[in-house]
Amino acid sequence: MTTSTPPTERLQQEELLVIRESARLMGKSLEPGLVIREMLHLISEFLGLNRGRVVLRQPGGSGFAIRYAYGLTAEEIERGVYREDDGVSGRVLQSGETAIVQDIDDDPNYLARAVERRQLPNETVSYIALPLNDDGKVLGLLGVHRIRGRTRAFADDLRILEIIATLVTQILKLNDRVAQQTARLEHENRELKWALERGAPQQARLGIVGESPALLQALRQIEQVSSTDVTVLLLGESGTGKELFARALHLSSPRRDQPFVKVNCGAIPENLFESELFGYEKGAFTGASTARAGYFEQANGGTLFLDEIGELPLAMQVKLLRVLQEKTLQRVGSRRETPIDVRIVAATNLDLQQQVAAGRFRLDLYYRLNIIPIRLPALRERREDIRPLVRHQLNLISQSYQRNVGLTPDAMERLADYPWPGNIRQLRNVLERLVLLAEGATVSAREVEHVIRSEAAGAPDAPPPLAAPAAGTVRPYLPAQSHDQRQIEQALAQTHGNKSRAAQVLGLTLRQLNYRMKRLAMA
């Protein structure tokens, strides 16, 4: 003789079946639509909680709509669109609290928008809507209809719905994380494919990265003059990579095995210019206990890169012109002429024609240097190069600091959209900070935005991004001149007291930084 299962025990078995099957579904598939619809099917079939629907925010954030449902027609699902102030569903989405309508016919806030009343049983129908909460953020809601005249206790139904709502929330969160991870992997695969298809161009091995027309034009000019000894003048805004181009020119020339010597004309005190450039003999002045070769002699047979040539004092311009014309020099304290064989590459972010007109630069020296002028494009003029530059610099920085830090696709988009008034130098500085401050293995767009904003806050007087200059002209990037003591101290702390690096961080020349520190009584 068989005995029937008591009603209470049977209901408990049904609850356990729904929970167990829901958990099994979660482990069986990563497709949220399939899993959620089947869960809604289970609570309808075994518990009588019908016409289940999951309402989620629409793409772009414009209101909410039914995304998954069981027991609703396609037309009913299409009608299920809500604002946060629309009826019962809107109240749940706005407040994040469960709403219980004991009788939908007696509640004026119940809209019957998705399912018309005539489609429901001709008896008392309840509606229950539970928020899908994720750490205080309402992702959407789970809603069901319930026939009120049922043997199951209302509290039991509410309890099982709370469990299902929690499971649905976890499914949505898991799906979101999988989607993010998939997008990141797809992005990395595209980046790898891009790199493999194009290979490593010669200029990348020289530190110059990009394939924009403006950059390739400058590289073609470098290639055309690399085999000669003609003087080259590199023009462009601060931070456009003049030293890299000068070094690329040297390495592409027959002088590649000889010295490459860089001189920052903006960093040498005016009274030391002659001895630094041309050297001095023992006893030439107080403190000259031994003879010393200057930069010209150190670069003999190779290339001398005169950076920031526009900062050269007028008195030194005369002496430099003589050396360039006669290819001989005299050390300070010596009467002997020393022959030199040096290829000159000069660079400036100033408009030398304007400097000549203002009487700050000699016309004859300008003509002597301006034999082959090569204009380096600003980063905003070669926007298609930003992504490969970011990849290249990020790889170098990560290796330097022994970190393995990547970027989300959104972070890369934010970097690609930024105008970069400080050009490649600013880009590298931002990436360096992102790598050092990264808490995880991936940098987000929010972190990029924070670093860019904090950098802008540190230079309140920096000019807005410049429009692209007309062909054949050069506009200097003028750094902020009003850095206060706190900003300078922060830059020095960041660079461990290295003034040259601190000046770069602040967008100043070393001479400008020293002048500012002197004015602030810091030097």
Secondary structure as the mmCIF struct_conf table of DSSP 4:
data_model
#
loop_
_struct_conf.conf_type_id
_struct_conf.id
_struct_conf.beg_label_comp_id
_struct_conf.beg_label_asym_id
_struct_conf.beg_label_seq_id
_struct_conf.end_label_comp_id
_struct_conf.end_label_asym_id
_struct_conf.end_label_seq_id
HELX_LH_PP_P HELX_LH_PP_P1 SER A 4 PRO A 6
HELX_RH_AL_P HELX_RH_AL_P1 PRO A 7 LYS A 28
BEND BEND1 LEU A 30 LEU A 30
HELX_RH_AL_P HELX_RH_AL_P2 PRO A 32 LEU A 47
STRN STRN1 LEU A 49 ARG A 57
HELX_LH_PP_P HELX_LH_PP_P2 GLN A 58 GLN A 58
TURN_TY1_P TURN_TY1_P1 PRO A 59 GLY A 60
BEND BEND2 GLY A 61 SER A 62
STRN STRN2 PHE A 64 TYR A 70
BEND BEND3 GLY A 71 GLY A 71
HELX_RH_AL_P HELX_RH_AL_P3 ALA A 74 ARG A 79
STRN STRN3 VAL A 81 TYR A 82
TURN_TY1_P TURN_TY1_P2 GLU A 84 ASP A 85
BEND BEND4 ASP A 86 ASP A 86
HELX_RH_AL_P HELX_RH_AL_P4 GLY A 87 SER A 95
STRN STRN4 ALA A 99 VAL A 101
BEND BEND5 GLN A 102 GLN A 102
TURN_TY1_P TURN_TY1_P3 ILE A 104 ASP A 105
BEND BEND6 ASP A 106 ASP A 106
TURN_TY1_P TURN_TY1_P4 PRO A 108 ASN A 109
BEND BEND7 ALA A 114 VAL A 115
HELX_RH_3T_P HELX_RH_3T_P1 ARG A 117 GLN A 119
BEND BEND8 LEU A 120 LEU A 120
BEND BEND9 ASN A 122 GLU A 123
STRN STRN5 VAL A 125 ASP A 134
TURN_TY1_P TURN_TY1_P5 ASP A 135 GLY A 136
STRN STRN6 LYS A 137 ILE A 147
BEND BEND10 ARG A 148 GLY A 149
BEND BEND11 THR A 151 ARG A 152
HELX_RH_AL_P HELX_RH_AL_P5 PHE A 154 ARG A 198
HELX_RH_AL_P HELX_RH_AL_P6 GLN A 202 ARG A 205
TURN_TY1_P TURN_TY1_P6 LEU A 206 GLY A 207
HELX_RH_AL_P HELX_RH_AL_P7 PRO A 213 VAL A 225
TURN_TY1_P TURN_TY1_P7 SER A 226 SER A 227
BEND BEND12 THR A 228 THR A 228
STRN STRN7 VAL A 232 LEU A 235
TURN_TY1_P TURN_TY1_P8 SER A 238 GLY A 239
BEND BEND13 THR A 240 THR A 240
HELX_RH_AL_P HELX_RH_AL_P8 LYS A 242 LEU A 251
TURN_TY1_P TURN_TY1_P9 SER A 252 SER A 252
BEND BEND14 SER A 253 SER A 253
TURN_TY1_P TURN_TY1_P10 PRO A 254 ASP A 257
BEND BEND15 GLN A 258 GLN A 258
STRN STRN8 PHE A 260 ASN A 264
TURN_TY1_P TURN_TY1_P11 CYS A 265 GLY A 266
BEND BEND16 ALA A 267 ILE A 268
HELX_RH_3T_P HELX_RH_3T_P2 GLU A 270 LEU A 272
HELX_RH_AL_P HELX_RH_AL_P9 PHE A 273 PHE A 278
STRN STRN9 TYR A 280 TYR A 280
TURN_TY1_P TURN_TY1_P12 LYS A 282 GLY A 283
BEND BEND17 ALA A 284 PHE A 285
TURN_TY1_P TURN_TY1_P13 THR A 286 GLY A 287
BEND BEND18 THR A 290 THR A 290
STRN STRN10 ARG A 292 ARG A 292
HELX_RH_AL_P HELX_RH_AL_P10 TYR A 295 GLN A 298
TURN_TY1_P TURN_TY1_P14 ALA A 299 GLY A 301
BEND BEND19 GLY A 302 GLY A 302
STRN STRN11 THR A 303 ASP A 307
TURN_TY1_P TURN_TY1_P15 GLU A 308 GLU A 308
HELX_RH_3T_P HELX_RH_3T_P3 ILE A 309 GLU A 311
BEND BEND20 LEU A 312 LEU A 312
HELX_RH_AL_P HELX_RH_AL_P11 LEU A 314 GLU A 326
BEND BEND21 LYS A 327 LYS A 327
STRN STRN12 THR A 328 LEU A 329
STRN STRN13 VAL A 332 VAL A 332
TURN_TY1_P TURN_TY1_P16 GLY A 333 GLY A 333
STRN STRN14 THR A 338 PRO A 339
STRN STRN15 ARG A 343 THR A 348
BEND BEND22 ASN A 349 LEU A 350
HELX_RH_AL_P HELX_RH_AL_P12 LEU A 352 ALA A 357
TURN_TY1_P TURN_TY1_P17 ALA A 358 GLY A 359
BEND BEND23 ARG A 360 PHE A 361
HELX_RH_AL_P HELX_RH_AL_P13 LEU A 363 LEU A 369
TURN_TY1_P TURN_TY1_P18 ASN A 370 ILE A 371
STRN STRN16 ILE A 372 ARG A 375
HELX_LH_PP_P HELX_LH_PP_P3 LEU A 376 ALA A 378
HELX_RH_3T_P HELX_RH_3T_P4 LEU A 379 GLU A 381
HELX_RH_3T_P HELX_RH_3T_P5 ARG A 383 ASP A 385
HELX_RH_AL_P HELX_RH_AL_P14 ILE A 386 TYR A 401
TURN_TY1_P TURN_TY1_P19 GLN A 402 GLN A 402
STRN STRN17 GLY A 406 LEU A 407
HELX_RH_AL_P HELX_RH_AL_P15 PRO A 409 ASP A 417
BEND BEND24 TYR A 418 TYR A 418
TURN_TY1_P TURN_TY1_P20 PRO A 421 GLY A 422
HELX_RH_AL_P HELX_RH_AL_P16 ASN A 423 LEU A 437
BEND BEND25 GLU A 439 ALA A 441
STRN STRN18 THR A 442 VAL A 443
HELX_RH_AL_P HELX_RH_AL_P17 ALA A 445 ALA A 457
TURN_TY1_P TURN_TY1_P21 GLY A 458 GLY A 458
TURN_TY1_P TURN_TY1_P22 PRO A 460 ASP A 461
HELX_LH_PP_P HELX_LH_PP_P4 ALA A 462 ALA A 470
TURN_TY1_P TURN_TY1_P23 ALA A 471 GLY A 472
BEND BEND26 GLN A 481 GLN A 481
HELX_RH_AL_P HELX_RH_AL_P18 GLN A 485 GLN A 494
TURN_TY1_P TURN_TY1_P24 THR A 495 GLY A 497
HELX_RH_AL_P HELX_RH_AL_P19 LYS A 499 LEU A 506
TURN_TY1_P TURN_TY1_P25 GLY A 507 GLY A 507
HELX_RH_AL_P HELX_RH_AL_P20 LEU A 510 ARG A 519
TURN_TY1_P TURN_TY1_P26 LEU A 520 ALA A 521
#
